[in-house]
Amino acid sequence: MYLPSAFRQDDFGVLHDEIDKARLATIVSHGANGLQATHLPLLLVREEGQYGTLYGHLARANPHWRDWQDASEALVMFNLADGYISPAWYPAKAEHGKVVPTWNYISVHARGPIELFDDPQRLLQLVSRLSDKHEANRATPWSVDDAPADYIDKMLRAIVGFALPIEHIEGKYKLSQNRDSADQKGVHAALQSSADPRDQLLAERMPCAD
């Protein structure tokens, strides 16, 4: 990813926090069938490996995983917040007019080799942990144990699990840091007052929001 120094985030703790907050990841790899991408939720185990390990699963019917049988490398992308930035929000527009639109966003990329597994107990542990993570804030959390055991066994046979030990991780926080303070505040105010909750989320992440 193109990573100007003003937007670089190198704190692994911060990047791990972003991964934990991400709802859906995109995993991309190249193999015998060319470039392939799959969108899926992932589980981060921070203490495994140098930079943590990502776990997930795909439908067995998805041909993507077959390209991973030779421990190929994959890129995983997590997009946390993004929004259009209008030149009209910059005070600089009224001063000299030398402004153009852009897009602000927060993104984390992780890369590493993939290990496939289909052991039923290991798959059960994975889907249980993923479910527990995303059910945690519900008033009555659903658990894998709530479903009949034979049904879960059938579902597990229909998926393939994988582990991706992270060998390289980088984060990009493009939040108008390259603009002066007045322009940053103009962007923040416009995003904060937007009716779109995605814009409001982006406003919360800007440095000038602190």
ZADO-1210 file (C-alpha; in nm, 4 decimals, padded with zeros to 6 digits):
<atoms>
<atom x="00.0000" y="00.0000" z="00.0000" code="MET" pos="1"/>
<atom x="00.1219" y="00.3512" z="-00.0806" code="TYR" pos="2"/>
<atom x="00.2209" y="00.4863" z="00.2597" code="LEU" pos="3"/>
<atom x="00.3389" y="00.8489" z="00.2922" code="PRO" pos="4"/>
<atom x="00.5085" y="00.9124" z="00.6263" code="SER" pos="5"/>
<atom x="00.2353" y="01.1542" z="00.7407" code="ALA" pos="6"/>
<atom x="-00.0215" y="00.8733" z="00.7279" code="PHE" pos="7"/>
<atom x="00.1895" y="00.5803" z="00.8548" code="ARG" pos="8"/>
<atom x="00.0850" y="00.3899" z="01.1682" code="GLN" pos="9"/>
<atom x="00.3524" y="00.1545" z="01.3043" code="ASP" pos="10"/>
<atom x="00.2251" y="00.0820" z="01.6557" code="ASP" pos="11"/>
<atom x="00.1413" y="-00.2905" z="01.6518" code="PHE" pos="12"/>
<atom x="-00.0858" y="-00.2591" z="01.9540" code="GLY" pos="13"/>
<atom x="-00.2906" y="00.0057" z="01.7729" code="VAL" pos="14"/>
<atom x="-00.3003" y="-00.2014" z="01.4533" code="LEU" pos="15"/>
<atom x="-00.4129" y="-00.5084" z="01.6471" code="HIS" pos="16"/>
<atom x="-00.6890" y="-00.3008" z="01.8074" code="ASP" pos="17"/>
<atom x="-00.8041" y="-00.1954" z="01.4600" code="GLU" pos="18"/>
<atom x="-00.8139" y="-00.5564" z="01.3411" code="ILE" pos="19"/>
<atom x="-01.0187" y="-00.6533" z="01.6466" code="ASP" pos="20"/>
<atom x="-01.2673" y="-00.3744" z="01.5670" code="LYS" pos="21"/>
<atom x="-01.2974" y="-00.4660" z="01.1990" code="ALA" pos="22"/>
<atom x="-01.6205" y="-00.6341" z="01.0958" code="ARG" pos="23"/>
<atom x="-01.5223" y="-00.7842" z="00.7607" code="LEU" pos="24"/>
<atom x="-01.1837" y="-00.8444" z="00.5993" code="ALA" pos="25"/>
<atom x="-01.0827" y="-00.9018" z="00.2378" code="THR" pos="26"/>
<atom x="-00.8238" y="-01.1726" z="00.1737" code="ILE" pos="27"/>
<atom x="-00.6473" y="-01.1710" z="-00.1620" code="VAL" pos="28"/>
<atom x="-00.4033" y="-01.4214" z="-00.3096" code="SER" pos="29"/>
<atom x="-00.2671" y="-01.5389" z="-00.6420" code="HIS" pos="30"/>
<atom x="-00.2491" y="-01.9017" z="-00.7450" code="GLY" pos="31"/>
<atom x="-00.3197" y="-02.1433" z="-01.0270" code="ALA" pos="32"/>
<atom x="-00.6566" y="-01.9784" z="-01.0843" code="ASN" pos="33"/>
<atom x="-00.5146" y="-01.6261" z="-01.0933" code="GLY" pos="34"/>
<atom x="-00.6071" y="-01.3500" z="-00.8500" code="LEU" pos="35"/>
<atom x="-00.8865" y="-01.4347" z="-00.6085" code="GLN" pos="36"/>
<atom x="-01.0497" y="-01.2436" z="-00.3230" code="ALA" pos="37"/>
<atom x="-01.2833" y="-01.3537" z="-00.0454" code="THR" pos="38"/>
<atom x="-01.4642" y="-01.1380" z="00.2130" code="HIS" pos="39"/>
<atom x="-01.4946" y="-01.2865" z="00.5595" code="LEU" pos="40"/>
<atom x="-01.4713" y="-01.2149" z="00.9343" code="PRO" pos="41"/>
<atom x="-01.1424" y="-01.3082" z="01.0985" code="LEU" pos="42"/>
<atom x="-01.0166" y="-01.3789" z="01.4478" code="LEU" pos="43"/>
<atom x="-00.6848" y="-01.2331" z="01.5655" code="LEU" pos="44"/>
<atom x="-00.4757" y="-01.4205" z="01.8224" code="VAL" pos="45"/>
<atom x="-00.2230" y="-01.1557" z="01.9255" code="ARG" pos="46"/>
<atom x="00.0134" y="-01.3756" z="02.1225" code="GLU" pos="47"/>
<atom x="00.0787" y="-01.6245" z="01.8388" code="GLU" pos="48"/>
<atom x="00.3774" y="-01.5474" z="01.6179" code="GLY" pos="49"/>
<atom x="00.5834" y="-01.2316" z="01.5772" code="GLN" pos="50"/>
<atom x="00.2917" y="-01.0064" z="01.4795" code="TYR" pos="51"/>
<atom x="-00.0054" y="-01.2250" z="01.5740" code="GLY" pos="52"/>
<atom x="-00.1988" y="-01.4859" z="01.3771" code="THR" pos="53"/>
<atom x="-00.5268" y="-01.4512" z="01.1898" code="LEU" pos="54"/>
<atom x="-00.7817" y="-01.7325" z="01.1787" code="TYR" pos="55"/>
<atom x="-01.0813" y="-01.7800" z="00.9528" code="GLY" pos="56"/>
<atom x="-01.2742" y="-02.0272" z="00.7427" code="HIS" pos="57"/>
<atom x="-01.4171" y="-02.0551" z="00.3933" code="LEU" pos="58"/>
<atom x="-01.6927" y="-02.2645" z="00.2424" code="ALA" pos="59"/>
<atom x="-01.5455" y="-02.5872" z="00.1095" code="ARG" pos="60"/>
<atom x="-01.7271" y="-02.5070" z="-00.2156" code="ALA" pos="61"/>
<atom x="-01.5224" y="-02.1862" z="-00.2488" code="ASN" pos="62"/>
<atom x="-01.2315" y="-02.2670" z="-00.4875" code="PRO" pos="63"/>
<atom x="-01.0150" y="-01.9932" z="-00.3325" code="HIS" pos="64"/>
<atom x="-00.8753" y="-02.2171" z="-00.0587" code="TRP" pos="65"/>
<atom x="-00.7413" y="-02.4696" z="-00.3082" code="ARG" pos="66"/>
<atom x="-00.4796" y="-02.2172" z="-00.4134" code="ASP" pos="67"/>
<atom x="-00.3527" y="-02.2193" z="-00.0545" code="TRP" pos="68"/>
<atom x="-00.2647" y="-02.5876" z="-00.0406" code="GLN" pos="69"/>
<atom x="00.1005" y="-02.5089" z="-00.1110" code="ASP" pos="70"/>
<atom x="00.1319" y="-02.2611" z="00.1794" code="ALA" pos="71"/>
<atom x="00.0974" y="-01.9621" z="-00.0514" code="SER" pos="72"/>
<atom x="00.1073" y="-01.6044" z="00.0772" code="GLU" pos="73"/>
<atom x="-00.2040" y="-01.3927" z="00.1112" code="ALA" pos="74"/>
<atom x="-00.2808" y="-01.0273" z="00.1735" code="LEU" pos="75"/>
<atom x="-00.5572" y="-00.9359" z="00.4182" code="VAL" pos="76"/>
<atom x="-00.7124" y="-00.5884" z="00.4133" code="MET" pos="77"/>
<atom x="-00.9160" y="-00.4327" z="00.6933" code="PHE" pos="78"/>
<atom x="-01.0985" y="-00.1066" z="00.6149" code="ASN" pos="79"/>
<atom x="-01.2112" y="00.0664" z="00.9332" code="LEU" pos="80"/>
<atom x="-01.3518" y="00.4053" z="00.8353" code="ALA" pos="81"/>
<atom x="-01.3680" y="00.6153" z="00.5211" code="ASP" pos="82"/>
<atom x="-01.5350" y="00.9185" z="00.3712" code="GLY" pos="83"/>
<atom x="-01.5331" y="01.1707" z="00.0881" code="TYR" pos="84"/>
<atom x="-01.3645" y="01.5031" z="00.1670" code="ILE" pos="85"/>
<atom x="-01.5059" y="01.8047" z="-00.0172" code="SER" pos="86"/>
<atom x="-01.2792" y="02.1004" z="-00.1049" code="PRO" pos="87"/>
<atom x="-01.5642" y="02.3221" z="00.0194" code="ALA" pos="88"/>
<atom x="-01.4761" y="02.2210" z="00.3765" code="TRP" pos="89"/>
<atom x="-01.1317" y="02.3837" z="00.3619" code="TYR" pos="90"/>
<atom x="-01.1027" y="02.7491" z="00.4673" code="PRO" pos="91"/>
<atom x="-00.8183" y="02.7519" z="00.2134" code="ALA" pos="92"/>
<atom x="-01.0793" y="02.7347" z="-00.0638" code="LYS" pos="93"/>
<atom x="-01.1958" y="03.0873" z="00.0164" code="ALA" pos="94"/>
<atom x="-00.8372" y="03.2103" z="00.0422" code="GLU" pos="95"/>
<atom x="-00.6865" y="03.0850" z="-00.2838" code="HIS" pos="96"/>
<atom x="-00.9088" y="02.8138" z="-00.4321" code="GLY" pos="97"/>
<atom x="-00.6152" y="02.5734" z="-00.4786" code="LYS" pos="98"/>
<atom x="-00.7898" y="02.2688" z="-00.3327" code="VAL" pos="99"/>
<atom x="-00.9264" y="01.9442" z="-00.4742" code="VAL" pos="100"/>
<atom x="-01.1438" y="01.6585" z="-00.3414" code="PRO" pos="101"/>
<atom x="-00.9884" y="01.3591" z="-00.1689" code="THR" pos="102"/>
<atom x="-01.0878" y="01.0528" z="00.0316" code="TRP" pos="103"/>
<atom x="-00.9886" y="00.9934" z="00.3944" code="ASN" pos="104"/>
<atom x="-00.9703" y="00.6465" z="00.5447" code="TYR" pos="105"/>
<atom x="-00.8154" y="00.4081" z="00.7938" code="ILE" pos="106"/>
<atom x="-00.6849" y="00.0780" z="00.6610" code="SER" pos="107"/>
<atom x="-00.4676" y="-00.2057" z="00.7940" code="VAL" pos="108"/>
<atom x="-00.2920" y="-00.4578" z="00.5712" code="HIS" pos="109"/>
<atom x="-00.1494" y="-00.7880" z="00.6966" code="ALA" pos="110"/>
<atom x="00.0413" y="-01.0439" z="00.4936" code="ARG" pos="111"/>
<atom x="00.1708" y="-01.3953" z="00.5536" code="GLY" pos="112"/>
<atom x="00.1594" y="-01.7640" z="00.4559" code="PRO" pos="113"/>
<atom x="-00.1524" y="-01.9736" z="00.4995" code="ILE" pos="114"/>
<atom x="-00.1945" y="-02.3039" z="00.6818" code="GLU" pos="115"/>
<atom x="-00.5136" y="-02.4954" z="00.6032" code="LEU" pos="116"/>
<atom x="-00.6879" y="-02.7277" z="00.8475" code="PHE" pos="117"/>
<atom x="-01.0109" y="-02.9294" z="00.8588" code="ASP" pos="118"/>
<atom x="-00.9799" y="-03.1046" z="01.1943" code="ASP" pos="119"/>
<atom x="-01.3352" y="-03.0972" z="01.3398" code="PRO" pos="120"/>
<atom x="-01.2264" y="-02.9986" z="01.6914" code="GLN" pos="121"/>
<atom x="-01.0056" y="-02.7178" z="01.5667" code="ARG" pos="122"/>
<atom x="-01.2836" y="-02.5922" z="01.3388" code="LEU" pos="123"/>
<atom x="-01.5340" y="-02.6090" z="01.6244" code="LEU" pos="124"/>
<atom x="-01.3043" y="-02.4027" z="01.8453" code="GLN" pos="125"/>
<atom x="-01.2627" y="-02.1449" z="01.5685" code="LEU" pos="126"/>
<atom x="-01.6312" y="-02.0997" z="01.4863" code="VAL" pos="127"/>
<atom x="-01.7142" y="-02.0901" z="01.8580" code="SER" pos="128"/>
<atom x="-01.4630" y="-01.8122" z="01.9219" code="ARG" pos="129"/>
<atom x="-01.5777" y="-01.6154" z="01.6175" code="LEU" pos="130"/>
<atom x="-01.9421" y="-01.6465" z="01.7221" code="SER" pos="131"/>
<atom x="-01.8654" y="-01.5496" z="02.0809" code="ASP" pos="132"/>
<atom x="-01.6766" y="-01.2409" z="01.9603" code="LYS" pos="133"/>
<atom x="-01.9624" y="-01.1102" z="01.7455" code="HIS" pos="134"/>
<atom x="-02.2405" y="-01.2119" z="01.9842" code="GLU" pos="135"/>
<atom x="-02.0742" y="-01.0558" z="02.2897" code="ALA" pos="136"/>
<atom x="-02.2741" y="-00.7305" z="02.2844" code="ASN" pos="137"/>
<atom x="-02.6139" y="-00.8912" z="02.2350" code="ARG" pos="138"/>
<atom x="-02.8590" y="-00.9077" z="02.5263" code="ALA" pos="139"/>
<atom x="-02.8972" y="-01.2830" z="02.4743" code="THR" pos="140"/>
<atom x="-02.5855" y="-01.4072" z="02.2944" code="PRO" pos="141"/>
<atom x="-02.6226" y="-01.7048" z="02.0636" code="TRP" pos="142"/>
<atom x="-02.3741" y="-01.9883" z="02.1169" code="SER" pos="143"/>
<atom x="-02.2675" y="-02.2732" z="01.8911" code="VAL" pos="144"/>
<atom x="-02.3878" y="-02.5009" z="02.1711" code="ASP" pos="145"/>
<atom x="-02.7426" y="-02.3733" z="02.1099" code="ASP" pos="146"/>
<atom x="-02.7606" y="-02.5705" z="01.7826" code="ALA" pos="147"/>
<atom x="-02.7986" y="-02.9508" z="01.7643" code="PRO" pos="148"/>
<atom x="-02.4603" y="-03.1250" z="01.7691" code="ALA" pos="149"/>
<atom x="-02.5286" y="-03.3279" z="01.4553" code="ASP" pos="150"/>
<atom x="-02.6225" y="-03.0094" z="01.2680" code="TYR" pos="151"/>
<atom x="-02.3000" y="-02.8377" z="01.3748" code="ILE" pos="152"/>
<atom x="-02.1021" y="-03.1448" z="01.2679" code="ASP" pos="153"/>
<atom x="-02.2625" y="-03.1212" z="00.9241" code="LYS" pos="154"/>
<atom x="-02.1821" y="-02.7491" z="00.8989" code="MET" pos="155"/>
<atom x="-01.8193" y="-02.8087" z="00.9989" code="LEU" pos="156"/>
<atom x="-01.7762" y="-03.0604" z="00.7171" code="ARG" pos="157"/>
<atom x="-01.8779" y="-02.7855" z="00.4746" code="ALA" pos="158"/>
<atom x="-01.5936" y="-02.5471" z="00.5664" code="ILE" pos="159"/>
<atom x="-01.2151" y="-02.5314" z="00.5584" code="VAL" pos="160"/>
<atom x="-01.0227" y="-02.3446" z="00.8274" code="GLY" pos="161"/>
<atom x="-00.6987" y="-02.1529" z="00.7912" code="PHE" pos="162"/>
<atom x="-00.4340" y="-01.9797" z="01.0005" code="ALA" pos="163"/>
<atom x="-00.2289" y="-01.6885" z="00.8678" code="LEU" pos="164"/>
<atom x="00.0766" y="-01.6021" z="01.0812" code="PRO" pos="165"/>
<atom x="00.1326" y="-01.2310" z="01.0149" code="ILE" pos="166"/>
<atom x="00.4796" y="-01.1661" z="00.8739" code="GLU" pos="167"/>
<atom x="00.4198" y="-00.8054" z="00.7691" code="HIS" pos="168"/>
<atom x="00.1647" y="-00.5533" z="00.8954" code="ILE" pos="169"/>
<atom x="00.1124" y="-00.1858" z="00.8159" code="GLU" pos="170"/>
<atom x="-00.1506" y="00.0757" z="00.8812" code="GLY" pos="171"/>
<atom x="-00.2553" y="00.3897" z="00.6999" code="LYS" pos="172"/>
<atom x="-00.4420" y="00.6696" z="00.8755" code="TYR" pos="173"/>
<atom x="-00.5236" y="00.9229" z="00.6038" code="LYS" pos="174"/>
<atom x="-00.7012" y="01.1835" z="00.8172" code="LEU" pos="175"/>
<atom x="-00.6009" y="01.5204" z="00.6669" code="SER" pos="176"/>
<atom x="-00.2705" y="01.5308" z="00.8580" code="GLN" pos="177"/>
<atom x="-00.1168" y="01.6917" z="00.5477" code="ASN" pos="178"/>
<atom x="-00.3496" y="01.9943" z="00.5780" code="ARG" pos="179"/>
<atom x="-00.3044" y="02.2882" z="00.8127" code="ASP" pos="180"/>
<atom x="-00.4951" y="02.3116" z="01.1412" code="SER" pos="181"/>
<atom x="-00.7738" y="02.5288" z="00.9981" code="ALA" pos="182"/>
<atom x="-00.8426" y="02.2871" z="00.7122" code="ASP" pos="183"/>
<atom x="-00.8361" y="01.9882" z="00.9495" code="GLN" pos="184"/>
<atom x="-01.0929" y="02.1558" z="01.1730" code="LYS" pos="185"/>
<atom x="-01.3087" y="02.2360" z="00.8716" code="GLY" pos="186"/>
<atom x="-01.3060" y="01.8726" z="00.7623" code="VAL" pos="187"/>
<atom x="-01.3786" y="01.7522" z="01.1144" code="HIS" pos="188"/>
<atom x="-01.6736" y="01.9885" z="01.1583" code="ALA" pos="189"/>
<atom x="-01.8269" y="01.8879" z="00.8243" code="ALA" pos="190"/>
<atom x="-01.7914" y="01.5159" z="00.8896" code="LEU" pos="191"/>
<atom x="-01.9218" y="01.5500" z="01.2446" code="GLN" pos="192"/>
<atom x="-02.2351" y="01.7341" z="01.1270" code="SER" pos="193"/>
<atom x="-02.3073" y="01.4865" z="00.8469" code="SER" pos="194"/>
<atom x="-02.6235" y="01.2770" z="00.8648" code="ALA" pos="195"/>
<atom x="-02.4214" y="00.9747" z="00.7525" code="ASP" pos="196"/>
<atom x="-02.2976" y="00.7762" z="01.0562" code="PRO" pos="197"/>
<atom x="-01.9951" y="00.6643" z="00.8523" code="ARG" pos="198"/>
<atom x="-01.8853" y="01.0259" z="00.8228" code="ASP" pos="199"/>
<atom x="-01.9390" y="01.0765" z="01.1953" code="GLN" pos="200"/>
<atom x="-01.7234" y="00.7719" z="01.2693" code="LEU" pos="201"/>
<atom x="-01.4462" y="00.9127" z="01.0521" code="LEU" pos="202"/>
<atom x="-01.4700" y="01.2460" z="01.2351" code="ALA" pos="203"/>
<atom x="-01.4185" y="01.0674" z="01.5677" code="GLU" pos="204"/>
<atom x="-01.0938" y="00.9196" z="01.4416" code="ARG" pos="205"/>
<atom x="-00.9358" y="01.2465" z="01.3295" code="MET" pos="206"/>
<atom x="-00.6440" y="01.3740" z="01.5435" code="PRO" pos="207"/>
<atom x="-00.8132" y="01.7121" z="01.5899" code="CYS" pos="208"/>
<atom x="-01.1117" y="01.5366" z="01.7496" code="ALA" pos="209"/>
<atom x="-00.9044" y="01.4689" z="02.0626" code="ASP" pos="210"/>
</atoms>
